[in-house]
């Protein structure tokens, strides 16, 4: 539980510019995730083409990785910025 409270404190104390970039990154990841979900929905309802399934699955995994990367990079850049100042 100590790790979770530490992460919550770090996110609350992020620089405003970094927080804005992180939110835009989350928006991009969310839109990519919606597109992946629509692709998988199209595969399930209309076409049973394996290529369409793999495209949707790859897009979904990519969107989740982008979201995690934006979170980790925001904390990393904020830590570096605070150490320099």
C-alpha positions as CSV (number, residue, x, y, z in Angstrom):
1,X,0.0,0.0,0.0
2,X,2.9,2.3,0.5
3,X,3.8,2.2,-3.2
4,X,0.3,3.2,-4.2
5,X,0.2,6.2,-1.8
6,X,3.6,7.3,-3.1
7,X,2.4,7.2,-6.7
8,X,-0.7,9.1,-5.8
9,X,1.4,11.8,-4.1
10,X,3.8,12.0,-7.2
11,X,0.8,12.4,-9.6
12,X,-0.7,15.1,-7.5
13,X,2.6,17.0,-7.3
14,X,3.3,16.8,-11.1
15,X,4.3,20.0,-12.9
16,X,1.3,21.5,-14.8
17,X,3.0,21.2,-18.2
18,X,3.9,17.6,-17.6
19,X,0.4,16.9,-16.3
20,X,-1.1,18.5,-19.5
21,X,1.1,16.3,-21.8
22,X,0.2,13.2,-19.8
23,X,-3.6,14.0,-20.1
24,X,-3.2,14.5,-23.8
25,X,-1.3,11.2,-24.1
26,X,-4.1,9.5,-22.2
27,X,-6.7,11.0,-24.6
28,X,-4.7,9.6,-27.5
29,X,-4.4,6.2,-25.9
30,X,-8.1,6.2,-25.1
31,X,-9.0,7.0,-28.8
32,X,-6.7,4.3,-30.0
33,X,-8.3,1.9,-27.6
34,X,-11.8,2.8,-28.9
35,X,-10.6,2.3,-32.4
36,X,-9.2,-1.1,-31.5
37,X,-12.5,-2.0,-29.8
38,X,-14.5,-1.0,-32.9
39,X,-12.1,-3.1,-35.0
40,X,-12.7,-6.1,-32.8
41,X,-16.4,-5.5,-32.7
42,X,-16.4,-5.4,-36.5
43,X,-14.5,-8.7,-36.5
44,X,-17.1,-10.3,-34.2
45,X,-20.2,-9.1,-35.9
46,X,-19.5,-8.8,-39.6
47,X,-16.3,-10.5,-40.8
48,X,-14.5,-13.4,-39.3
49,X,-11.2,-12.5,-40.9
50,X,-8.2,-13.4,-38.7
51,X,-6.2,-10.4,-40.0
52,X,-8.9,-8.0,-38.7
53,X,-8.7,-9.8,-35.3
54,X,-4.9,-9.4,-35.1
55,X,-5.1,-5.8,-36.1
56,X,-7.6,-5.0,-33.4
57,X,-5.7,-7.0,-30.8
58,X,-2.4,-5.3,-31.7
59,X,-4.0,-1.8,-31.5
60,X,-5.5,-2.6,-28.1
61,X,-2.1,-3.7,-26.7
62,X,-0.4,-0.7,-28.2
63,X,-2.9,1.7,-26.6
64,X,-2.4,0.1,-23.2
65,X,1.4,0.3,-23.6
66,X,1.1,4.0,-24.7
67,X,-0.9,4.7,-21.5
68,X,1.6,3.1,-19.3
69,X,4.5,4.8,-21.1
70,X,2.9,8.2,-20.7
71,X,2.4,7.6,-17.0
72,X,6.0,6.4,-16.4
73,X,7.6,9.1,-18.5
74,X,5.6,11.8,-16.8
75,X,6.8,10.7,-13.4
76,X,10.4,10.3,-14.7
77,X,10.5,13.7,-16.4
78,X,9.0,15.4,-13.3
79,X,11.6,13.8,-11.0
80,X,14.5,14.8,-13.3
81,X,13.1,18.4,-13.6
82,X,12.8,18.7,-9.8
83,X,16.4,17.4,-9.3
84,X,17.8,19.9,-11.8
85,X,16.1,22.8,-10.1
